[in-house]
Amino acid sequence: MSEHLKRLAAPKSWPIERKGSKFVTKSNPGAHPLDKSVPLNILLKDILKLAKTTREVKKILKYNNILIDCVKRSDIRYPVGLMDTLEINELKKYYRIGINKKGKISVTEINNEESSIKPCKIIKKTIVKGKTQLNLYDGRNIIVDKNGYKTGDTLVIKLPSQEIAQHIKLEKGCSVLLTAGKHIGEIGSITDIIGKKAKYTLPMGEVVETWKEHIFVIGKEKPVVKI
């Protein structure tokens, strides 16, 4: 399998120059979809501007502690996606991966305390040996004893233990981030849920309808993390 991708064929969500070198680093297969994540190389080089070349990125990963969700990563092709946290020990800098209103992968600087929690959307539920297994959007699976969780809800988990710190239901009044569609990257408040669709209000008062699958719950009344 090729380790590179033609620059012009790269996902539109990657905030990279389309002209210049012919190829860019291709992500390894991972928990995040290709268009909802970027390789660690692009994150450090093209987004955060911490290096000018891939060779420099490799040195950074070799000699510095770069943590994704509190786990050290050294592969330039490692996919970093929505809501992941990035910690750069030497600089004492912390970031959360998001998506902006242009549909581009973005980063928001956060504090040390917030870097140890992560909102994770429940995309599926299965039964394992009589217990409920929650399948999260980033590939994590968590076994729970009680069955009060629904697809579309969000778990705020502690990193790296995966302990559930908070359960936020997809319901009226909750704060959501739009991850696809015309209003991608915007934050709104749910006003109604009808079948597979939901209505939400934007900060300026506009009411919009979208598919529930495009919604990422980020708080009960306001976001629990900095977006």
C-alpha positions in Angstrom: 0.0 0.0 0.0 1.3 3.4 -0.9 2.4 5.7 1.9 1.5 8.8 -0.1 -1.5 10.4 -1.7 -1.7 12.8 -4.6 -2.1 16.3 -3.2 -4.9 17.2 -5.6 -6.8 14.0 -4.5 -6.4 14.6 -0.8 -9.7 15.2 1.1 -11.1 18.7 0.9 -11.1 18.8 4.7 -7.3 18.8 4.8 -6.1 22.4 5.2 -3.2 22.0 2.8 -1.9 23.9 -0.3 -3.1 22.2 -3.4 -0.1 23.3 -5.4 3.5 22.5 -4.8 4.8 19.0 -4.3 2.8 16.3 -6.1 2.3 14.0 -3.0 1.3 14.3 0.6 1.5 11.8 3.5 -1.4 9.3 3.5 -3.0 8.3 6.8 -2.8 4.8 8.1 -6.1 3.0 8.4 -7.6 3.9 11.7 -10.6 4.8 13.8 -11.3 8.0 12.0 -12.6 8.3 8.4 -10.0 9.8 6.0 -12.0 13.0 5.5 -12.5 13.5 9.3 -8.8 13.2 10.2 -5.3 14.2 9.1 -2.0 12.3 9.4 0.2 13.5 12.3 2.7 14.7 9.7 0.3 17.2 8.2 -1.0 18.3 11.6 2.5 19.2 12.9 3.8 20.5 9.5 0.9 22.2 7.7 -1.5 23.1 10.4 0.6 23.9 13.5 3.7 25.0 11.4 6.1 23.3 13.9 8.2 21.9 11.0 8.9 22.7 7.4 9.7 19.2 6.2 8.7 15.6 6.9 12.3 14.9 8.0 11.9 17.6 10.7 8.6 16.1 11.8 10.3 12.7 12.2 12.9 14.3 14.4 10.2 15.9 16.6 8.4 12.6 17.0 11.6 10.8 17.8 13.0 13.2 20.4 9.9 14.7 21.9 6.8 13.4 23.6 3.9 14.0 21.3 0.7 12.5 22.8 -2.6 11.9 21.1 -5.3 11.3 23.7 -2.6 11.0 26.3 -0.8 8.2 24.4 2.6 8.8 22.8 2.6 8.5 19.0 5.7 8.5 16.7 4.2 7.4 13.4 3.9 10.3 10.9 0.9 8.6 9.3 -1.1 8.2 12.5 -4.6 9.6 11.9 -5.6 12.4 14.2 -9.3 13.2 14.1 -12.3 15.1 15.5 -12.2 15.7 19.3 -8.8 14.1 19.7 -6.4 15.9 22.0 -2.8 16.7 21.1 -0.1 17.3 23.8 3.4 18.6 23.0 5.3 18.1 26.2 8.4 20.2 25.4 6.3 23.3 24.6 3.7 22.6 27.2 1.0 23.1 24.6 -2.3 21.3 24.3 -4.8 21.3 21.4 -8.2 19.8 20.5 -9.0 18.7 16.9 -12.1 20.3 15.5 -13.7 21.2 12.2 -14.3 24.8 11.1 -17.2 26.4 9.1 -15.4 25.8 5.8 -15.3 22.1 6.6 -11.5 22.0 7.2 -9.8 20.2 10.0 -8.8 22.8 12.7 -7.1 22.9 16.0 -8.1 24.8 19.2 -5.6 25.5 22.0 -6.8 24.2 25.3 -5.4 23.9 28.8 -3.7 20.9 30.5 -6.8 20.0 32.5 -9.1 19.9 29.4 -6.6 17.7 27.5 -7.4 14.8 29.8 -11.1 14.6 28.8 -12.7 13.8 25.5 -16.3 13.8 24.2 -17.1 10.6 22.3 -20.2 10.0 20.3 -22.0 6.7 20.6 -22.6 5.3 17.1 -23.7 1.8 18.0 -24.6 -0.6 20.8 -24.1 -4.3 21.1 -24.6 -7.0 23.7 -21.5 -8.8 24.9 -21.9 -11.6 27.5 -25.1 -10.1 28.7 -23.6 -6.6 29.1 -24.0 -3.5 26.9 -21.0 -2.5 24.8 -21.0 1.0 23.6 -19.2 1.5 20.2 -17.8 5.0 20.0 -17.1 7.1 16.8 -13.3 6.9 17.4 -13.1 3.2 17.5 -13.3 2.8 21.3 -15.5 0.2 22.9 -16.8 0.6 26.5 -18.7 -2.0 28.5 -21.3 -0.6 30.8 -23.6 -2.3 33.4 -26.6 0.0 33.0 -28.4 0.4 29.8 -29.4 4.0 29.8 -27.4 5.0 26.8 -28.6 5.6 23.3 -27.0 6.0 19.9 -26.3 9.6 19.3 -25.6 10.4 22.9 -22.1 11.6 23.9 -19.8 10.2 26.6 -17.2 12.5 28.1 -14.4 10.1 29.0 -11.2 10.6 31.0 -7.9 10.0 29.2 -6.2 7.6 29.0 -8.3 5.4 31.4 -11.6 5.7 29.4 -13.5 6.1 32.6 -16.9 7.7 31.9 -17.0 11.2 33.5 -20.3 12.3 32.0 -23.2 11.1 29.9 -24.8 13.7 27.7 -28.0 12.7 26.0 -29.1 13.8 22.6 -32.3 15.6 23.6 -34.0 19.0 23.5 -31.8 21.8 24.8 -28.4 20.1 24.4 -25.5 21.9 22.7 -24.3 20.3 19.4 -21.6 20.7 16.8 -22.5 20.1 13.2 -20.0 17.8 11.5 -21.4 17.7 8.0 -23.9 19.6 5.8 -24.3 23.3 4.9 -23.8 24.4 8.5 -20.7 22.3 9.2 -18.6 23.6 12.0 -21.4 25.6 13.6 -22.7 25.1 17.2 -26.4 25.1 18.0 -29.0 24.1 20.5 -31.4 21.2 19.8 -35.1 22.3 19.7 -36.8 19.2 18.4 -36.0 15.6 17.3 -38.2 13.9 14.7 -37.2 10.4 13.6 -33.9 10.5 11.9 -33.8 14.3 11.8 -33.4 17.1 14.3 -34.0 20.8 14.5 -31.5 23.1 16.2 -31.2 26.9 16.7 -28.0 28.7 15.8 -26.7 31.5 18.1 -28.3 34.2 15.8 -31.7 32.6 16.1 -31.9 30.7 12.8 -33.7 27.3 13.0 -32.1 24.6 10.9 -33.1 21.0 10.2 -30.5 18.3 9.7 -29.9 14.5 9.9 -29.1 13.3 13.4 -26.0 11.5 12.1 -24.6 15.0 11.4 -24.9 16.1 15.0 -22.2 15.7 17.7 -23.5 16.5 21.2 -21.0 18.6 23.1 -22.9 19.7 26.2 -26.2 19.8 28.0 -26.7 23.5 27.7 -23.3 24.7 26.6 -20.1 23.0 25.3 -18.2 21.0 28.0 -15.0 21.5 26.1 -13.4 24.4 24.1 -14.2 24.1 20.4 
